[in-house]
């Protein structure tokens, strides 16, 4: 995982002043290729972020009369400080992201290791493994809604077969509902981690592994002390991808629990949705969005900084 | 990427690509510009009613707006489906074409609010839940119709405002002395119960022995509770002489964190003498009456099917249809599906009655859930839209709608003899409509429903006590409604 800008790739390795501004033909072509996406990105990312930022200093509701964009300074930001529900939701999404990504990584790496050792039918297995990941989250939500149904759901039925009688649905109890959402997320995204790790494992040169074996390392030691360190750059990217996804978890929760029972599964994005589209307080919703965005960015930068500083990713 | 770029024919395609990029960008720009301009500006429609008489067709319906296209959005329900089936009749009579869009509750509200707030005029006429009346009226999103109704612009043979059910007319269309719409259906809550079980001699005797009074459809909450307890049985027990193959429950109720839960609770709160606001318009969410009503409801959950904490009106309907629950407080518009052989195992076994009260002889209350037709202020086709409303509420259309299983909003349809004979819930629906009461229609309704659904759900999963949950709701609502108190118009 070499981090390199595509523009620098084609430029000649000269350090002269002219060369700094000289664009090779390849670079020009690259720019032409990139331009449409740059324009689109500007339109769909930079403009909305700028607009959201101005909205955070306004009072704007689509249903409450008299709130049509009046400037209110930092009132929205002040409101956040005392908004317990938001902080609780943020805490919940933090826990959700940590648990989901952690479990996904553990199981995903194990899966990848197993897949890496077998040769017969690996392609078929990896293709099958992809199924949960390519399903639409909404479909997954609807599917598990039936599976976890208290009266005629598959889950309770299977549990009953092995002798565990659950009197209530798994989604009807605050703690099991949260656990169920984590489990569904693991089911959906573990294959993604497994596939990335499998690709990483296949890119590892044979020699260090052989050397370790000759030195008398057992399978676990080879994996833990030789293979895993070499996989770390891949792992870091996989975790970053998944964490960025998990932080904005919405679809499945919206369909399965609507944030309930009580507030047990109210994740930050769901709270944002409620503020913006149930209460129609768009300005406050934008403010919450800004805070979320900043926190996620800060976490990503911190994570990246630590890993790069530790030399895991070479610049 | 490198390989592609050093491809031998690169020089030729370079030029092509450059041009391609320019064209692509231009297309994107054009597309984004066109997306910003108001789409589909409808043709101007003559605004005067002068030629009305002359333009009147043989059917008695005005053909003045022939060729006009109306965009109409309504909730995806049976009523809308039926109305859609009947619309060719309207097009034939008036020459007006109607595009119907169907959407579920949440999505309908969102679409409509976004269309209204951007003044795009995408919808000429909408069917909306009445709790948004205050908000839409005060924001100037929908048109007051008083003048239109009084001058009686276009002659409509089969329609009269006198035929509209008064409670619907008053409660769901009037906001601060102005009329903003007309009722589009007559959803109201009532009590559903298993008539066959109540009439079973064996059960009657057992009930009399256990509770000391005869078994009959509940009229008080105490009776409702006793009946629920009495009929809650395990698989293998006997019910009305038959051995049960699965568990049977005394009630079915909605307890999910969902608007269904909030709407059902209002019935208990109101009959207990509670409500959201006191007589001076201040919040009284944590009043004794409200707490008592919630404690009572929580007590009922002992006799409800598992999973009630994730149940909405859909699950309540299903439990009744599947014959696994003996009673429920639910929506009259699901009664049709109880009597539908394809969907229901209890056809002909369900009785319909008014919602019980705290004490015998108390004033009956039923939660009204009617939707209303309203006209967007941004429409260019106001008169055509008015005509469609009147057509939809005309006697013959309301009758046809009822015959096909929909819920009408007219007295004539409810007093139709044939329908009364055929539909066991017909009479009761009309009675419940007369007893009906409305939920607050203030612009802050969204927040009210949101806060209450969270707190009620916490009670249902026994996370907090009713008193604590309602105190928390009171606190949150006080903050959310601080600019709106006291609430003088509900």
Interface residues (C-beta under 8 A of the other chain):
Chain A: X6 X9 X10 X25 X26 X29 X30 X32 X33 X35 X36 X39 X40 X43 X62 X63 X64 X65 X149 X150 X151 X167 X168 X169 X171 X172 X173 X174 X257 X258 X259 X260 X261 X262 X263 X264 X266 X274 X277 X278 X279 X280
Chain B: X1 X2 X5 X6 X10 X14 X17 X18 X21 X24 X25 X28 X32 X106 X110 X113 X114 X116 X117 X132 X135 X136 X138 X139 X256 X257 X258 X305 X306 X307 X308 X309 X310 X324 X443 X444 X446 X447 X449 X450 X454 X457 X458 X460 X461 X463 X464 X480
